[in-house]
Amino acid sequence: MGRVEGQELISLSDAKLRDVWERMQWENVRAPEAMTERGWYHILYREFLSGKRILDIGSGLAISGLTFMQDCPGSTFVFADIVETNLEIVKRISDILGLQNRASFHLIEDAASVGKLPGPFDVVMGLGSLHNAPAHIMEPELKALKAQLKPGGRWLQLAYPEHRWRRDGSPSFTEWGIMTDGPNTPWCEWVSMDSLLSMLGADDFDPVLYYEWHNREFNWLDLKKRG
Ligand SMILES: C[S@@+](CC[C@H](N)C(=O)[O-])C[C@H]1O[C@@H](n2cnc3c(N)ncnc32)[C@H](O)[C@@H]1O
């Protein structure tokens, strides 16, 4: 999902780009075997996300975000990422898939640019995107994202659990970044309900769901903002 892969994708024709993206969507979400990887949460949240205004933070190639757009009538999505090429690719794919009227795009440069997002949102989703920097660096961005969430709104996050980190031998988070997400990943730290609540403010959210799956490689955190 990084710059190199993005640069390769952006040079493809529309037909080839659609083909490559739909293959990733099939393998990650739509195939029967994908149900125990990422498919399950697309089924679980399909009805809930219909008609909602959603921020997909760290959208990458928006395998989940664009799938939700296809499956959830009336949903509108803002795709936000720190890598401009990723946003350009997602914009092209949303055009190709005919979803352009419900999608918009926002480059994240720092926590201040989060404040310029066109909120408030019913849902903020960060799927594999909010754990690639130390907690004290992520905290201002998380606080700015929290301000973009409506009272009663939901925070959905996909991350990696502490159990996986311990099983991997408790490496430094610099090493773990490379182990989990590949050679260009500078950092990866585990996220728990408690660590997330301590960054977001435990008095402002109620936990809705915590789930570890796929041999405890991933975890899912669903919280509701009080108000
Ligand atoms: C592993 S990809 C996840 C992509 C996508 N959410 C999905 O589920 O397929 C992580 C994405 O998060 C973006 N990212 C990393 N750190 C970020 C941050 N602090 N704020 C916003 N996006 C970030 C990266 O550029 C990358 O596109």
The ligand as an SDF file (V2000), in Angstrom:
LIG
                    3D

 27 29  0  0  0  0  0  0  0  0999 V2000
   -2.2420   -1.2710    5.8930 C   0  0  0  0  0  0  0  0  0  0  0  0
   -2.8850    0.0960    5.0480 S   0  0  0  0  0  0  0  0  0  0  0  0
   -4.6040   -0.1080    5.3950 C   0  0  0  0  0  0  0  0  0  0  0  0
   -5.4570    0.2040    4.2420 C   0  0  0  0  0  0  0  0  0  0  0  0
   -6.9500    0.1200    4.3900 C   0  0  0  0  0  0  0  0  0  0  0  0
   -7.4600    0.7890    5.5710 N   0  0  0  0  0  0  0  0  0  0  0  0
   -7.4810   -1.2750    4.3050 C   0  0  0  0  0  0  0  0  0  0  0  0
   -8.1410   -1.6840    5.2360 O   0  0  0  0  0  0  0  0  0  0  0  0
   -7.2480   -1.9480    3.3070 O   0  0  0  0  0  0  0  0  0  0  0  0
   -2.4480    1.4670    6.0740 C   0  0  0  0  0  0  0  0  0  0  0  0
   -2.7530    2.8330    5.4560 C   0  0  0  0  0  0  0  0  0  0  0  0
   -2.7240    3.8040    6.5010 O   0  0  0  0  0  0  0  0  0  0  0  0
   -2.0490    4.9620    6.0520 C   0  0  0  0  0  0  0  0  0  0  0  0
   -1.5400    5.6240    7.2790 N   0  0  0  0  0  0  0  0  0  0  0  0
   -0.4540    5.2800    8.0210 C   0  0  0  0  0  0  0  0  0  0  0  0
   -0.3260    6.0870    9.0770 N   0  0  0  0  0  0  0  0  0  0  0  0
   -1.3730    6.9620    9.0180 C   0  0  0  0  0  0  0  0  0  0  0  0
   -1.7880    8.0380    9.8390 C   0  0  0  0  0  0  0  0  0  0  0  0
   -1.1130    8.3880   10.9270 N   0  0  0  0  0  0  0  0  0  0  0  0
   -2.9030    8.7260    9.4860 N   0  0  0  0  0  0  0  0  0  0  0  0
   -3.6040    8.3810    8.3860 C   0  0  0  0  0  0  0  0  0  0  0  0
   -3.2460    7.3690    7.5660 N   0  0  0  0  0  0  0  0  0  0  0  0
   -2.1490    6.6680    7.8800 C   0  0  0  0  0  0  0  0  0  0  0  0
   -0.9910    4.4290    5.1050 C   0  0  0  0  0  0  0  0  0  0  0  0
   -0.5670    5.4180    4.2020 O   0  0  0  0  0  0  0  0  0  0  0  0
   -1.7240    3.2870    4.4280 C   0  0  0  0  0  0  0  0  0  0  0  0
   -2.3820    3.7170    3.2790 O   0  0  0  0  0  0  0  0  0  0  0  0
  1  2  1  0
  2  3  1  0
  2 10  1  0
  3  4  1  0
  4  5  1  0
  5  6  1  0
  5  7  1  0
  7  8  2  0
  7  9  1  0
 10 11  1  0
 11 12  1  0
 11 26  1  0
 12 13  1  0
 13 14  1  0
 13 24  1  0
 14 15  1  0
 14 23  1  0
 15 16  2  0
 16 17  1  0
 17 18  1  0
 17 23  2  0
 18 19  1  0
 18 20  2  0
 20 21  1  0
 21 22  2  0
 22 23  1  0
 24 25  1  0
 24 26  1  0
 26 27  1  0
M  CHG  2   2   1   9  -1
M  END
$$$$
